[in-house]
Amino acid sequence: MIEFPNHSRSYDPTRRAVRFWGHDSALETTFFINEGALKRIQPGTHPDEAGLLDAFDCNRDVICAAAAKVYVRGSRGSYDLTAANF
C-alpha cells in the first residue's frame, strides 16, 4: 500500500505540474499532478508556481487519494494525474 508521509513537493515548469512522492515500503514513486487537474480541484487557481503549489497544499488529501488509486506496485517509475483523475 502506498503512503505519502513526505510532505515535500516541487513545481516542475517543464511539465507545468507539481511533483510529489509516495512510498510503498522501501520503494519511492514520483507523482505529477498537472495544472489542469489542480484547476479542476480548485477553480480559480492562479497558473503560476505559487498558485499551483498552494492548490496542491490545500487539496493534498484528495490528491493523495487519487494517486493511491492509480498506483500499481512496481509498475512504473512515475505517474501523471490529470483532470480525468478527479
C-alpha positions as CSV (number, residue, x, y, z in Angstrom):
1,M,0.0,0.0,0.0
2,I,1.4,3.4,-0.9
3,E,1.6,6.2,1.6
4,F,2.5,9.8,1.4
5,P,4.5,10.7,4.6
6,N,6.8,13.1,2.8
7,H,5.1,16.5,2.5
8,S,7.8,17.8,0.1
9,R,6.6,18.9,-3.3
10,S,8.0,21.0,-6.0
11,Y,6.9,22.8,-9.1
12,D,8.1,21.4,-12.5
13,P,7.9,24.2,-15.0
14,T,8.6,21.9,-18.0
15,R,5.5,19.8,-17.2
16,R,3.5,22.6,-15.6
17,A,2.9,20.3,-12.8
18,V,3.5,19.7,-9.1
19,R,5.8,16.8,-8.3
20,F,5.4,14.8,-5.1
21,W,6.4,11.4,-3.8
22,G,4.8,8.3,-2.4
23,H,6.4,5.4,-0.5
24,D,5.5,1.7,-0.7
25,S,7.8,0.1,1.8
26,A,11.3,0.9,0.6
27,L,10.1,1.9,-2.9
28,E,9.8,5.6,-3.7
29,T,7.5,6.6,-6.6
30,T,7.2,10.0,-8.2
31,F,3.8,11.5,-9.0
32,F,3.0,14.6,-11.0
33,I,-0.3,16.5,-10.9
34,N,-0.8,18.8,-13.8
35,E,-2.2,22.3,-14.0
36,G,-5.5,21.2,-15.4
37,A,-6.1,18.8,-12.6
38,L,-5.3,21.4,-10.0
39,K,-7.6,23.9,-11.6
40,R,-10.4,21.2,-11.6
41,I,-9.9,20.6,-7.9
42,Q,-9.6,24.2,-7.0
43,P,-11.2,26.5,-9.6
44,G,-9.6,30.0,-9.8
45,T,-6.1,28.6,-9.1
46,H,-3.5,31.1,-10.4
47,P,-1.5,29.4,-13.2
48,D,1.9,30.3,-11.7
49,E,4.2,28.3,-9.4
50,A,2.9,29.9,-6.2
51,G,-0.8,29.3,-7.2
52,L,-0.3,25.7,-8.2
53,L,1.7,24.8,-5.1
54,D,-1.0,26.5,-2.9
55,A,-3.7,24.5,-4.7
56,F,-1.7,21.3,-4.1
57,D,-1.2,22.1,-0.4
58,C,-4.9,22.9,0.1
59,N,-6.0,19.7,-1.5
60,R,-3.3,17.3,-0.5
61,D,-5.7,14.6,0.9
62,V,-7.8,14.5,-2.2
63,I,-4.7,14.4,-4.5
64,C,-3.0,11.6,-2.4
65,A,-6.2,9.5,-2.5
66,A,-6.4,9.8,-6.3
67,A,-2.7,9.0,-6.5
68,A,-3.2,5.8,-4.4
69,K,-6.0,4.7,-6.8
70,V,-3.7,4.9,-9.9
71,Y,-0.7,3.4,-8.2
72,V,0.3,-0.2,-9.1
73,R,3.3,-1.6,-7.2
74,G,6.4,-1.9,-9.4
75,S,4.5,-0.9,-12.5
76,R,6.5,2.2,-13.4
77,G,8.7,4.9,-12.0
78,S,6.3,7.8,-12.2
79,Y,2.6,8.6,-12.5
80,D,0.8,11.6,-14.0
81,L,-2.5,12.8,-12.5
82,T,-4.7,14.7,-14.9
83,A,-8.2,16.3,-14.6
84,A,-9.7,13.0,-15.6
85,N,-8.5,11.5,-12.3
86,F,-10.8,14.0,-10.4
